[in-house]
Amino acid sequence: MALQRISYQDARPQMKPGDVIAFAGRSSLSKIIRMVTMSNITHVGTILKSQVGPMELNQIVESTEVNGFCGVNISRFSDRLDAYDGEVFWLPVRKDLPFDADKFFTFLFDKAEKKHKWDALQALKSGFDFLDDIPGFDIFTKNKEDMSKIYCSELVAAGFEAAGSIPNINCSEVTPIELCRWNIFEDNYYVLNESVADGTPDEDLTISRFNSAAPDAWGCKL
């Protein structure tokens, strides 16, 4: 498993629905996520394809703030890539992964169309898995699955569940780094930012334990 660099121009035609986009941000919120989850990955989204006349576009569906709305948004991926302050990674899902593209699209599009808002509380609590087994702490740190509001990795995990790619899990307990560690990806992952400076710390260009764990790992079990 290896990290490689690729320009978006070269990656764009190779991307397919379900591929995960992982972000290593530098905002104040990103710094909190880094601290709580002990990783550099602060946000995730997933690729959708759309046809505009003869041209096929890569769109990204994610739960984040776009154009003033904080929740499930669909936008052109190239616009998000150009505007993002931090590293952006492309994680291609395995070609042999069970994947019902219609159910995947229908689930995610429905959440965007209904404008499900971002869930700050569940996002925060999902990062404290290491406290779940301490008697009395789980009431404060363990989420019950609730899709009335949705945070980023919860959304992507639920999309994979709807597509039949993973077993039924508690999607409200999945953190961005946990999703990147699921063993559903091809061997290589890619950093897309052409502007990444040579001085970027190695830890910002490495997804720890990438592609190494089952989706129903302990933190996500129902």
C-alpha positions as CSV (number, residue, x, y, z in Angstrom):
1,M,0.0,0.0,0.0
2,A,1.6,3.3,-1.1
3,L,0.9,6.9,-1.3
4,Q,1.4,8.4,-4.8
5,R,1.0,11.9,-6.3
6,I,-1.2,12.5,-9.2
7,S,-2.7,15.6,-10.8
8,Y,-6.4,16.0,-10.8
9,Q,-6.3,16.3,-14.6
10,D,-4.9,12.7,-14.8
11,A,-7.1,11.4,-11.9
12,R,-10.4,12.9,-13.1
13,P,-11.3,10.3,-15.8
14,Q,-10.2,7.4,-13.6
15,M,-12.5,8.4,-10.7
16,K,-15.7,6.4,-10.2
17,P,-18.8,6.7,-8.0
18,G,-18.0,5.6,-4.4
19,D,-14.4,6.6,-4.5
20,V,-13.6,8.4,-1.2
21,I,-12.1,11.9,-1.0
22,A,-10.2,12.5,2.3
23,F,-9.2,15.9,3.5
24,A,-6.4,16.9,5.9
25,G,-7.5,20.4,6.8
26,R,-5.8,23.2,8.7
27,S,-8.8,25.2,10.1
28,S,-9.5,25.6,13.8
29,L,-12.2,22.9,13.6
30,S,-9.8,20.6,11.7
31,K,-7.2,21.0,14.5
32,I,-9.8,19.8,17.1
33,I,-10.7,16.8,14.9
34,R,-7.0,16.0,14.6
35,M,-6.6,16.1,18.3
36,V,-9.7,14.0,19.1
37,T,-9.2,11.3,16.5
38,M,-5.4,11.4,16.7
39,S,-5.0,11.5,12.9
40,N,-4.5,14.0,10.1
41,I,-7.7,13.1,8.3
42,T,-10.4,15.7,9.2
43,H,-13.1,15.2,6.7
44,V,-14.4,12.8,4.0
45,G,-16.8,12.9,1.0
46,T,-17.5,10.6,-1.9
47,I,-17.6,10.9,-5.6
48,L,-20.7,11.0,-7.8
49,K,-20.8,11.3,-11.5
50,S,-23.1,13.5,-13.5
51,Q,-23.6,14.0,-17.2
52,V,-23.8,17.6,-18.6
53,G,-24.4,17.3,-22.3
54,P,-21.6,15.3,-23.7
55,M,-19.3,16.0,-20.7
56,E,-19.1,13.8,-17.6
57,L,-18.4,15.7,-14.4
58,N,-17.1,14.5,-11.0
59,Q,-19.2,15.8,-8.2
60,I,-18.6,15.3,-4.5
61,V,-21.3,14.7,-1.9
62,E,-20.3,15.6,1.6
63,S,-21.7,17.0,4.9
64,T,-19.9,20.3,5.3
65,E,-20.4,24.0,4.7
66,V,-20.8,25.0,1.1
67,N,-22.2,28.3,-0.1
68,G,-23.6,29.2,3.4
69,F,-25.4,25.9,4.1
70,C,-23.8,23.5,6.6
71,G,-25.0,20.0,5.9
72,V,-25.3,17.5,3.0
73,N,-24.2,19.3,-0.2
74,I,-23.4,18.2,-3.7
75,S,-20.9,20.3,-5.6
76,R,-18.4,20.1,-8.4
77,F,-15.3,18.4,-7.1
78,S,-12.8,20.5,-9.0
79,D,-14.2,23.7,-7.3
80,R,-13.8,22.1,-3.8
81,L,-10.3,21.0,-4.6
82,D,-9.2,24.4,-5.8
83,A,-10.6,26.2,-2.8
84,Y,-9.5,23.8,0.0
85,D,-6.8,24.8,2.5
86,G,-5.0,21.5,3.2
87,E,-4.2,18.2,1.6
88,V,-6.8,16.3,-0.5
89,F,-6.5,12.5,-1.1
90,W,-8.2,10.2,-3.6
91,L,-9.0,6.7,-2.2
92,P,-10.2,4.5,-5.0
93,V,-12.6,1.7,-3.9
94,R,-11.8,-1.8,-5.1
95,K,-13.3,-2.7,-8.4
96,D,-14.5,-6.0,-7.0
97,L,-16.3,-4.4,-4.1
98,P,-20.1,-5.2,-4.0
99,F,-21.6,-1.8,-5.0
100,D,-25.2,-1.0,-6.1
101,A,-24.6,2.4,-7.7
102,D,-28.3,3.2,-8.0
103,K,-29.0,2.6,-4.3
104,F,-25.8,4.5,-3.5
105,F,-26.9,7.5,-5.6
106,T,-30.5,7.4,-4.4
107,F,-29.5,7.4,-0.7
108,L,-27.0,10.3,-1.0
109,F,-29.1,12.4,-3.3
110,D,-32.1,12.1,-1.0
111,K,-30.1,13.4,1.9
112,A,-28.8,16.3,-0.2
113,E,-32.3,17.1,-1.6
114,K,-33.8,17.2,1.9
115,K,-30.9,19.4,3.1
116,H,-30.0,17.3,6.1
117,K,-27.9,19.5,8.4
118,W,-24.5,18.7,9.8
119,D,-24.4,17.0,13.2
120,A,-21.7,18.6,15.3
121,L,-22.5,16.7,18.5
122,Q,-22.5,13.2,16.9
123,A,-19.3,14.1,15.0
124,L,-17.6,15.1,18.3
125,K,-18.8,12.0,20.2
126,S,-17.8,9.6,17.5
127,G,-14.2,10.6,18.1
128,F,-14.2,9.3,21.7
129,D,-14.4,5.6,21.0
130,F,-11.6,4.9,23.4
131,L,-13.8,6.0,26.2
132,D,-16.8,3.8,25.2
133,D,-15.8,0.8,27.3
134,I,-15.3,2.7,30.5
135,P,-18.3,2.2,32.8
136,G,-20.5,5.3,32.8
137,F,-18.7,7.1,30.0
138,D,-20.5,5.5,27.1
139,I,-23.7,7.5,27.8
140,F,-21.6,10.6,26.9
141,T,-19.4,9.2,24.1
142,K,-21.3,6.5,22.2
143,N,-23.8,7.6,19.5
144,K,-27.0,5.8,18.8
145,E,-27.5,5.8,15.0
146,D,-29.5,8.8,14.0
147,M,-29.7,10.2,10.5
148,S,-31.9,13.3,11.2
149,K,-28.6,15.2,11.1
150,I,-25.5,13.8,9.5
151,Y,-21.8,14.4,9.8
152,C,-19.3,13.7,7.0
153,S,-18.1,10.1,7.6
154,E,-21.5,9.0,8.9
155,L,-22.9,10.1,5.5
156,V,-20.3,8.2,3.4
157,A,-20.5,5.1,5.6
158,A,-24.3,5.0,5.3
159,G,-24.0,5.4,1.5
160,F,-21.8,2.3,1.4
161,E,-24.3,0.5,3.6
162,A,-27.1,1.4,1.3
163,A,-25.1,0.2,-1.7
164,G,-24.5,-3.2,0.0
165,S,-20.7,-2.7,0.1
166,I,-20.4,-3.2,3.9
167,P,-22.4,-5.0,6.6
168,N,-25.0,-3.1,8.7
169,I,-23.1,-1.1,11.2
170,N,-23.6,2.0,13.5
171,C,-22.7,4.6,10.9
172,S,-23.0,7.3,13.6
173,E,-19.9,6.0,15.2
174,V,-17.6,6.1,12.2
175,T,-14.9,8.8,12.2
176,P,-13.1,10.0,9.0
177,I,-9.9,8.1,9.8
178,E,-11.8,4.9,10.6
179,L,-13.5,5.0,7.2
180,C,-10.1,5.5,5.5
181,R,-8.9,2.4,7.3
182,W,-11.6,0.1,6.0
183,N,-10.3,-2.6,3.8
184,I,-12.5,-1.6,0.8
185,F,-9.9,0.3,-1.2
186,E,-7.3,-0.4,-3.9
187,D,-3.7,-0.7,-2.7
188,N,-2.7,2.8,-3.6
189,Y,-4.1,6.1,-2.6
190,Y,-3.2,9.5,-4.0
191,V,-2.6,13.1,-3.0
192,L,-4.2,15.4,-5.5
193,N,-3.0,18.8,-4.6
194,E,-0.4,20.0,-7.1
195,S,0.3,22.9,-4.7
196,V,1.5,20.7,-1.8
197,A,4.9,22.1,-0.8
198,D,8.0,20.0,-0.4
199,G,8.1,21.0,3.3
200,T,4.7,19.4,4.1
201,P,5.2,17.2,7.2
202,D,5.2,13.5,6.4
203,E,2.3,12.9,8.9
204,D,0.1,15.1,6.7
205,L,0.8,12.9,3.7
206,T,0.2,9.6,5.4
207,I,-3.1,7.9,6.2
208,S,-2.2,5.7,9.1
209,R,-3.3,2.1,8.8
210,F,-4.9,2.8,5.5
211,N,-7.0,0.0,4.1
212,S,-6.3,-2.4,7.0
213,A,-9.5,-2.9,9.0
214,A,-12.9,-4.5,8.6
215,P,-15.8,-2.0,8.4
216,D,-17.5,-3.6,11.4
217,A,-14.5,-2.9,13.6
218,W,-15.3,-2.5,17.3
219,G,-16.1,1.2,17.2
220,C,-18.8,0.8,14.6
221,K,-20.7,-2.3,15.7
222,L,-24.4,-2.1,16.3
